[in-house]
Amino acid sequence: MSEQAVIEVRQLEEMSPESKVVILDCRYNLADPDAGARSYAEGHIPEARYASLHRDLSAPLQRYGGRHPLPDPQQFQQFARAAGIDADTQVIVYDDNRFAFAARAWWLFRYFGHCKIAVLNGGFGAWQQAGLPVETGAPPAPPRSGNIVCTPREEMLVRYEQIHRQLDNPPWQLVDARDAARFAGVEEPIDPIAGHIPSAVNKPWAEISREDGTVKSRDELIAHWGDLPSDELLLNYCGSGVTACVNLFSLHLIGRDDALLYPGSWSDWCAHIVYPETATG
């Protein structure tokens, strides 16, 4: 399989059993962190392994870094190798929430230098809708550990200190992926402060997909991002650095691979306001 960012359910179904592929089920529920694992146990794509947002795709919570800090290279490498992932393994990720969590895994693999990573279009719902088989329980452990080496690409990130220091004259356009009500500060169900980072524009993450969970066409995505100049550097954030990856995924699909992530996002920004005694910038 050549490198591609999106794979259709029929393409996955027709892949040869000899193909060097690892499938990761990334279903998750922010309100119930164990719900994704329960859903996985009840039924998943055959041979898929479960990837938990809080356990595998994030580091432990700290004062700064947001609600879902990025895993460090050793943590993510250990997880990926345990799943049997080698340097040349094709990884396929899916969820059941319009790429909200699968895109985080997609972005993390690229951040750690592994670009043979694709997202299942439509997720688990599309697989079920196609009448394809599911299995319960976990697959057997891989016959051996994988050999993937995870080396972070720090140039894909911008941290709080850089943003705060350059807030009056930023070299990028901040893009907030949260829904419009949270961006406007009308409501804030999770973080201690409502609103958004000064100068940010709002591009809600769910708008890059259709109601059935499939990604919009390239032309639709180009139109979606068309009000922002194509040569403008886009710095994406959300509540905790998770759904911002959906916007990064959509930007990749239209060739804007220079887009960046503020991994701590609004929850990290709030932490520096609530606990300013050690804030820098």
C-alpha positions, -999 to 999 in steps of 0.1 A, spaced: 0 0 0 14 34 -10 15 61 15 -18 78 18 -37 96 46 -72 82 41 -83 46 34 -118 34 26 -134 4 43 -134 -17 11 -97 -10 6 -90 -22 42 -112 -53 37 -94 -62 5 -59 -59 19 -39 -91 17 -35 -111 50 2 -110 43 2 -72 43 23 -56 70 -5 -37 87 -14 -28 122 -49 -14 129 -55 7 159 -90 13 174 -89 49 189 -125 52 201 -128 73 232 -152 94 252 -139 124 271 -168 122 296 -162 85 303 -125 75 297 -132 38 299 -161 38 273 -138 34 243 -121 3 258 -156 -12 266 -168 -5 230 -136 -21 217 -142 -53 238 -178 -55 226 -168 -54 189 -140 -40 167 -124 -45 133 -107 -79 132 -71 -78 145 -74 -42 156 -56 -32 188 -69 -7 212 -52 27 216 -64 47 246 -62 85 244 -53 89 281 -30 59 284 -13 55 250 -18 88 231 -11 112 260 14 116 289 3 119 325 -14 151 335 7 179 350 2 215 360 12 227 325 10 210 291 -28 208 289 -53 181 297 -37 156 273 0 163 272 20 147 243 35 113 252 73 114 253 92 94 227 100 64 249 64 61 261 50 62 225 77 40 212 70 14 238 33 14 230 39 12 192 65 -16 195 41 -36 218 16 -34 190 41 -49 166 48 -18 146 81 -17 126 96 12 107 79 -1 75 45 -11 90 14 5 75 -6 18 104 -44 24 101 -64 42 128 -101 47 133 -126 59 158 -164 65 159 -164 103 163 -156 120 130 -118 116 134 -116 133 169 -93 107 183 -80 89 152 -65 121 140 -46 125 172 -30 91 166 -24 100 129 -6 132 139 14 116 167 28 89 144 39 116 119 53 137 148 74 108 158 86 102 123 63 75 110 44 86 79 30 52 69 -2 61 87 -38 63 73 -72 72 88 -102 49 81 -128 71 63 -160 70 82 -145 51 111 -161 21 128 -195 32 117 -186 29 80 -172 -5 87 -204 -16 103 -226 1 77 -208 -20 50 -218 -51 69 -182 -62 75 -173 -86 103 -163 -76 138 -146 -95 165 -146 -93 203 -118 -95 228 -82 -86 221 -61 -102 194 -31 -123 205 1 -105 212 23 -99 182 49 -127 178 76 -102 184 80 -66 194 82 -40 167 113 -20 159 99 14 152 121 43 165 102 74 176 121 106 171 101 138 178 99 165 151 98 195 173 95 218 143 58 207 141 51 223 175 48 257 191 48 259 229 31 284 252 63 305 258 67 312 221 31 322 216 29 344 247 62 361 238 50 369 202 14 375 209 15 412 198 33 404 166 27 367 158 44 351 128 14 328 124 -24 328 124 -39 311 155 -67 287 146 -91 275 173 -107 241 166 -133 242 193 -170 247 186 -183 283 182 -198 286 216 -167 277 234 -146 299 211 -169 329 218 -168 322 256 -206 317 257 -200 284 274 -170 265 288 -179 230 301 -143 218 308 -117 245 314 -116 271 342 -117 301 319 -140 308 289 -129 325 257 -100 321 233 -64 331 227 -62 367 214 -61 370 176 -73 335 170 -99 326 144 -125 298 147 -125 267 125 -145 240 144 -130 206 139 -163 188 131 -168 210 100 -142 190 80 -164 159 79 -199 150 70 -226 137 94 -218 101 85 -182 107 97 -166 107 63 -142 134 53 -153 161 29 -139 163 -6 -107 181 -14 -126 209 -31 -148 213 0 -118 214 23 -101 239 1 -132 261 3 -134 256 40 -99 270 45 -102 294 16 -107 325 38 -72 321 52 -44 330 28 -26 299 14 8 313 23 -2 321 59 14 298 86 -15 283 107 -10 274 143 -38 251 155 -51 245 189 -83 233 206 -91 224 243 -62 200 249 -44 194 216 -66 165 205 -93 178 181 -69 204 167 -53 174 150 -85 169 129 -79 204 114 -42 194 108 -54 162 91 -77 182 68 -49 207 60 -26 178 51 -53 166 27 -51 199 8 -13 200 8 -8 225 37 18 205 56 35 235 72 6 239 97 16 237 133 1 225 166 0 241 200 -1 208 219 -12 222 253 -39 243 237 -65 263 256 -62 241 288 -25 249 289 -32 286 282 -57 286 311 -32 269 334 -7 297 329 -34 323 338 -46 303 369 -10 295 380 10 326 368 38 325 394 60 303 372 47 314 338 72 326 313 72 349 283 
